[in-house]
Amino acid sequence: MEMVTGWAAVDRRLDHRAHALDDQLATELAGHAAAPPGWSLARVVVTLAAALIQLTALAALGFGAWLCVRHFPSVGLLPGVVLLAFGVVLLPRPAGLPRYATRLDRAAAPHLFAFVDGIAAAVGVPSPRIIVLDDRFEADGGTTGLLRRRYLRLGVPLFGVLDAAERAALVAHQLAHLTDGDPLRTGIAGSVDRSLTALVTLFEPRPDTAIRAFQDPAILKALASTGGGGRMIGAGADVWYAELLLRPVIAVLRWISAGGRLLVVGLARSDVHRAEYFADAEAARVAGTAAMRAVLDTLAQREAVLTVLRRHVRAGDDRHPDPAAWPELARQVRAHATGERPDSTSPLAGHPPIAHRIRLLESRPEVAVAETDQDGVDADLATEYRRLARDLRYG
């Protein structure tokens, strides 16, 4: 048997630990009334760690600026610029909306806004000021921008394949996040998590620029024909030396970013998952247990649902789609599902396993709620449905 060593062994141990914590939390909450997480020692530590990371960002900005101006120009200029970039990216980062989302207004979608207003009143939260649509098979709710305006983001593919009760459950779940106590959705911890995520992505290892240039036949041929080979060698050497100097600095900053995010998200993980369970319970209370369970099953079978939906659209006319038939397609996929639900046990997972979420819903008293009329809502989204049908046909 092949031995697992190094970072792979660490990753495996972290995944096993995360799986054990998921099982422990689900067992603890089974049969009990769901409640949003409150303040605890772990949450205090998360907040202090996030504050320390913010101070680190300020220190990086100051030290980077000092390296840049000291004996300018000098060897310290390169690490100084990296530290400045590190500090800028690590500064507080308010949640933003997707760049390519379509923002709706009440005049253009009155039925959808009325539907969301009714769900917000049932959940007991203020109605979101912003509703946006995008093409992802998911949904989200929270606050955005420096002014922390409430928003609801609905993925048209997901919203379109749900019936009235399931749509109510989806919206109720997302609006419950406005008051669910999730430490990574509000406050300093959420801002630090977004900044650290951006840093980890920024410092991911990439191939050497100099090597790529020297291996490009077109560049080498052009330089040979113009006699610029000497200049190419000189410029390549400069780039190579710069990358050689920056590589250890970037490696240290990458591990600091990854370790800081693991610390913040790992400590907040229990509260984040408790908040998800609370949002599930609120959605079941407002829209019914069966509706929320159907939403979770649909999310678990997203690839199969999208495949069946794409076949349906391609068999019809994408200029005149039939969204009224889409929920039945999703029901058929759920009915023929094998029961296996892909779940993440990563210590950075923002949601508990879907299997645990469904089991907790089933452990509580069944709630049934009457469905509401969705004809007006579908009329508001007719343009988005046509766009989705076109993308599915030709995408």
C-alpha positions in Angstrom: 0.0 0.0 0.0 1.3 3.4 -0.9 2.2 5.5 2.1 0.6 9.0 2.4 3.1 11.5 3.6 3.7 15.2 3.8 0.9 17.6 3.0 -1.3 14.9 1.6 -1.4 13.2 5.0 -2.2 16.6 6.7 -5.0 17.1 4.2 -6.4 13.7 4.9 -6.3 14.2 8.7 -8.0 17.5 8.3 -10.8 16.0 6.2 -11.3 13.2 8.7 -11.5 15.7 11.5 -14.0 17.8 9.6 -16.1 14.7 8.9 -16.1 13.8 12.6 -17.1 17.3 13.5 -20.0 17.2 11.0 -21.3 14.0 12.5 -21.0 15.3 16.0 -22.8 18.5 15.3 -25.6 16.7 13.4 -26.1 14.3 16.3 -26.1 17.1 18.8 -28.8 19.0 17.0 -31.1 16.1 16.0 -34.5 16.4 17.5 -33.9 19.8 19.0 -35.3 23.2 18.0 -32.9 25.0 15.7 -31.5 28.2 16.9 -28.9 30.7 15.5 -25.4 30.4 17.0 -24.6 32.8 19.7 -21.3 34.1 21.1 -18.9 31.5 22.3 -15.2 31.2 23.1 -14.5 30.0 19.5 -16.4 33.0 18.1 -14.4 35.4 20.3 -11.1 33.8 19.1 -12.3 34.1 15.5 -13.0 37.8 15.9 -9.6 38.4 17.6 -7.8 36.4 14.9 -9.6 38.4 12.2 -8.6 41.7 13.9 -5.0 40.5 14.2 -5.0 39.7 10.4 -6.3 43.2 9.7 -3.4 44.6 11.8 -1.1 42.4 9.8 -2.4 44.0 6.6 -1.7 47.5 7.9 1.8 46.4 9.0 2.5 44.9 5.6 1.4 48.2 4.0 3.7 50.2 6.2 6.7 47.9 5.9 6.3 47.5 2.2 6.2 51.2 1.7 9.4 51.6 3.8 11.2 49.0 1.7 10.1 50.7 -1.5 11.4 54.2 -0.5 14.5 53.1 1.4 17.6 53.6 -0.7 15.4 53.9 -3.8 16.0 52.1 -6.2 17.3 49.0 -4.3 16.8 45.3 -4.0 14.2 45.9 -1.4 11.9 47.4 -4.1 10.6 44.0 -5.3 9.6 42.5 -1.9 8.3 46.0 -0.9 5.9 45.9 -3.9 4.8 42.4 -3.0 4.1 43.4 0.6 2.1 46.4 -0.6 0.0 44.2 -2.8 -0.4 41.7 0.1 -1.6 44.5 2.4 -4.0 46.0 -0.2 -5.6 42.7 -0.9 -5.9 41.8 2.8 -7.7 45.1 3.7 -11.4 44.8 4.6 -13.3 43.5 1.6 -17.1 44.1 1.7 -19.2 41.4 -0.1 -20.0 42.4 -3.6 -22.6 41.2 -6.1 -21.7 39.1 -9.2 -20.4 41.3 -12.0 -22.7 39.7 -14.7 -25.9 39.5 -12.6 -29.1 41.2 -13.7 -30.5 43.6 -11.2 -34.3 43.8 -11.0 -36.5 46.7 -9.9 -40.0 46.6 -8.6 -41.5 48.2 -11.7 -40.1 45.5 -13.9 -40.8 42.5 -11.6 -43.7 43.5 -9.3 -44.9 39.9 -8.7 -41.5 38.6 -7.8 -40.9 41.4 -5.3 -44.4 40.9 -3.8 -43.6 37.2 -3.5 -40.2 37.9 -1.8 -41.9 40.5 0.5 -44.4 38.0 1.7 -41.6 35.4 2.4 -39.6 38.1 4.3 -42.6 38.9 6.5 -43.1 35.2 7.3 -39.4 34.8 8.2 -39.5 38.0 10.2 -36.8 39.9 8.5 -36.8 43.2 6.4 -37.4 42.6 2.7 -34.2 42.8 0.6 -33.6 46.1 -1.2 -31.9 44.4 -4.1 -32.9 41.3 -6.1 -30.5 40.1 -8.7 -30.6 37.1 -11.2 -27.7 35.2 -12.6 -27.1 31.9 -14.5 -25.8 29.8 -11.7 -27.6 26.8 -10.2 -27.6 28.3 -6.7 -28.9 31.2 -4.6 -27.6 33.5 -2.0 -28.7 36.2 0.4 -27.0 38.7 2.7 -25.7 42.2 2.7 -23.5 43.9 0.2 -21.3 47.0 -0.1 -20.1 49.5 2.4 -23.7 50.5 3.2 -24.5 46.8 3.9 -27.7 46.8 1.7 -29.8 43.6 1.9 -29.8 41.6 -1.3 -31.2 38.3 -2.6 -29.5 36.5 -5.5 -31.5 33.9 -7.4 -30.0 31.6 -10.0 -32.5 31.4 -12.8 -31.8 27.6 -13.6 -32.4 26.7 -9.9 -35.4 29.0 -9.4 -37.0 27.9 -12.7 -37.0 24.1 -11.8 -38.7 24.6 -8.4 -42.4 24.7 -7.8 -44.2 27.3 -5.7 -43.5 25.8 -2.3 -39.9 25.0 -3.1 -39.3 28.5 -4.3 -40.7 29.8 -1.0 -38.4 27.5 0.8 -35.4 28.6 -1.2 -36.1 32.3 -0.7 -36.9 31.8 3.0 -33.6 29.9 3.6 -31.6 32.7 2.0 -33.5 35.5 3.8 -33.0 33.7 7.1 -29.2 34.2 6.6 -29.9 37.9 7.4 -30.4 37.0 11.1 -28.9 33.5 11.4 -25.7 34.6 13.2 -23.3 33.3 10.6 -20.0 34.9 11.6 -18.6 34.7 8.0 -21.5 36.6 6.5 -21.3 39.7 8.6 -18.7 41.6 10.6 -14.9 41.5 10.4 -14.5 37.7 10.1 -16.5 37.6 6.9 -14.4 40.5 5.4 -11.2 38.7 6.4 -12.3 35.4 4.9 -13.0 37.1 1.5 -9.6 38.9 1.6 -7.7 35.7 2.5 -9.5 33.8 -0.2 -8.4 36.4 -2.7 -4.8 36.2 -1.4 -4.6 32.4 -1.6 -5.7 32.7 -5.2 -3.3 35.5 -6.0 -0.3 33.6 -4.6 -1.0 30.3 -6.3 2.2 29.0 -8.0 2.5 29.7 -11.7 4.9 28.7 -14.4 8.0 30.9 -14.8 7.5 33.8 -17.2 11.1 33.6 -18.5 10.9 29.9 -19.3 7.7 30.3 -21.2 9.2 33.1 -23.3 12.3 31.2 -24.1 10.2 28.2 -25.1 7.9 30.1 -27.5 9.1 29.3 -31.1 7.4 32.4 -32.5 9.3 34.7 -30.2 12.6 32.9 -30.8 12.2 33.0 -34.5 11.2 36.7 -34.5 14.3 37.6 -32.4 16.6 35.6 -34.5 15.5 37.3 -37.7 15.9 40.8 -36.2 19.1 40.1 -34.3 17.5 40.7 -30.9 18.7 37.5 -29.4 21.1 39.3 -27.1 18.4 41.6 -25.8 16.2 38.6 -25.3 18.8 36.9 -23.2 19.3 40.0 -21.1 15.6 40.6 -20.5 15.1 36.9 -19.8 17.8 36.9 -17.2 16.3 40.0 -15.5 12.9 38.3 -15.3 14.4 35.1 -14.1 16.3 36.9 -11.3 13.2 38.8 -10.3 11.2 35.7 -10.1 14.0 33.9 -8.2 14.0 36.8 -5.6 10.3 36.9 -5.3 9.6 33.2 -5.0 10.5 32.7 -1.3 8.6 35.9 -0.4 5.5 34.8 -2.3 5.7 31.3 -0.8 5.8 32.7 2.7 2.9 35.0 2.0 0.9 32.1 0.4 1.3 29.9 3.5 0.5 32.8 5.8 -2.7 33.4 3.8 -3.7 29.8 3.7 -3.0 29.3 7.4 -4.9 32.4 8.4 -7.9 31.4 6.4 -7.8 27.9 7.8 -7.6 29.4 11.3 -10.6 31.8 10.8 -12.8 29.4 8.8 -11.9 26.4 10.8 -12.8 28.0 14.1 -16.0 29.5 12.7 -17.0 26.3 11.0 -19.3 25.1 13.7 -21.2 28.4 13.9 -21.4 28.6 10.1 -23.0 25.1 10.0 -25.3 25.9 12.9 -26.5 28.9 10.9 -27.2 26.7 7.9 -29.3 24.3 10.0 -31.2 27.2 11.4 -31.9 28.6 7.9 -33.1 25.2 6.9 -35.5 25.0 9.8 -36.8 28.5 9.1 -37.4 27.6 5.5 -39.3 24.4 6.6 -41.4 26.5 9.0 -42.4 29.0 6.3 -42.7 26.7 3.2 -43.0 23.2 4.6 -40.5 20.4 5.4 -41.1 18.5 2.1 -40.4 21.7 0.1 -37.1 22.4 1.8 -36.1 18.7 1.5 -36.9 18.9 -2.3 -34.7 22.0 -2.6 -31.8 20.2 -1.0 -32.2 17.1 -3.2 -32.4 19.4 -6.3 -29.1 21.0 -5.3 -27.5 17.6 -4.8 -28.7 16.5 -8.2 -27.8 19.7 -10.0 -25.8 18.1 -12.8 -28.6 15.6 -13.6 -31.3 18.3 -13.5 -29.4 20.5 -15.8 -28.8 17.6 -18.2 -32.5 16.8 -18.4 -33.4 20.5 -18.7 -31.0 20.9 -21.5 -32.5 18.0 -23.4 -36.0 19.3 -22.9 -35.0 22.8 -24.2 -33.2 21.4 -27.2 -36.2 19.3 -28.1 -38.5 22.4 -28.1 -38.4 26.0 -29.2 -35.9 28.1 -27.1 -37.8 31.3 -28.2 -40.9 30.1 -26.4 -39.7 27.9 -23.5 -42.2 26.2 -21.2 -41.0 26.9 -17.7 -44.2 25.4 -16.3 -42.9 22.0 -17.2 -39.5 22.4 -15.6 -40.4 21.6 -12.0 -41.8 18.2 -13.2 -38.5 17.4 -14.8 -36.7 18.1 -11.6 -39.2 15.9 -9.7 -38.5 13.1 -12.1 -34.8 13.4 -11.6 -35.2 13.4 -7.8 -37.5 10.3 -8.0 -34.9 8.4 -10.0 -31.9 9.5 -8.0 -29.7 6.8 -6.5 -29.8 8.4 -3.0 -26.1 9.2 -3.1 -25.4 12.9 -2.3 -21.9 14.3 -3.0 -20.9 16.2 0.1 -17.7 18.1 1.1 -16.0 17.3 4.3 -13.3 20.0 3.8 -12.5 22.0 6.9 -13.2 25.1 4.7 -16.7 23.9 3.6 -19.2 26.6 4.0 -22.2 24.2 4.2 -22.8 21.1 6.2 -23.3 17.8 4.2 -26.6 17.8 2.5 -27.3 14.3 3.9 -27.0 15.7 7.4 -29.3 18.7 6.5 -32.0 16.4 5.2 -31.7 14.0 8.2 -32.1 17.0 10.6 -35.2 18.2 8.7 -36.7 14.7 9.0 -36.0 14.5 12.7 -38.2 17.4 13.4 -42.0 17.6 13.2 -43.4 17.7 9.6 -44.7 21.1 8.5 -47.0 21.5 5.5 -47.8 24.8 3.9 -50.2 25.6 1.0 -48.6 26.6 -2.3 -49.0 30.1 -3.8 -49.7 31.1 -7.4 -46.5 31.6 -9.4 -48.0 32.7 -12.8 -47.2 36.4 -12.2 -43.6 35.5 -11.0 -43.0 33.4 -14.1 -44.3 36.3 -16.3 -41.8 38.7 -14.6 -39.0 36.2 -15.4 -40.1 35.4 -19.0 -37.1 37.2 -20.5 -34.7 35.4 -18.2 -36.2 32.1 -19.0 -35.8 32.7 -22.8 -32.2 33.7 -22.2 -31.6 30.5 -20.1 -33.3 28.3 -22.8 -31.0 29.9 -25.5 -27.9 29.3 -23.3 -28.9 25.7 -22.7 -29.6 25.0 -26.4 -26.3 26.5 -27.7 -24.1 26.2 -24.5 
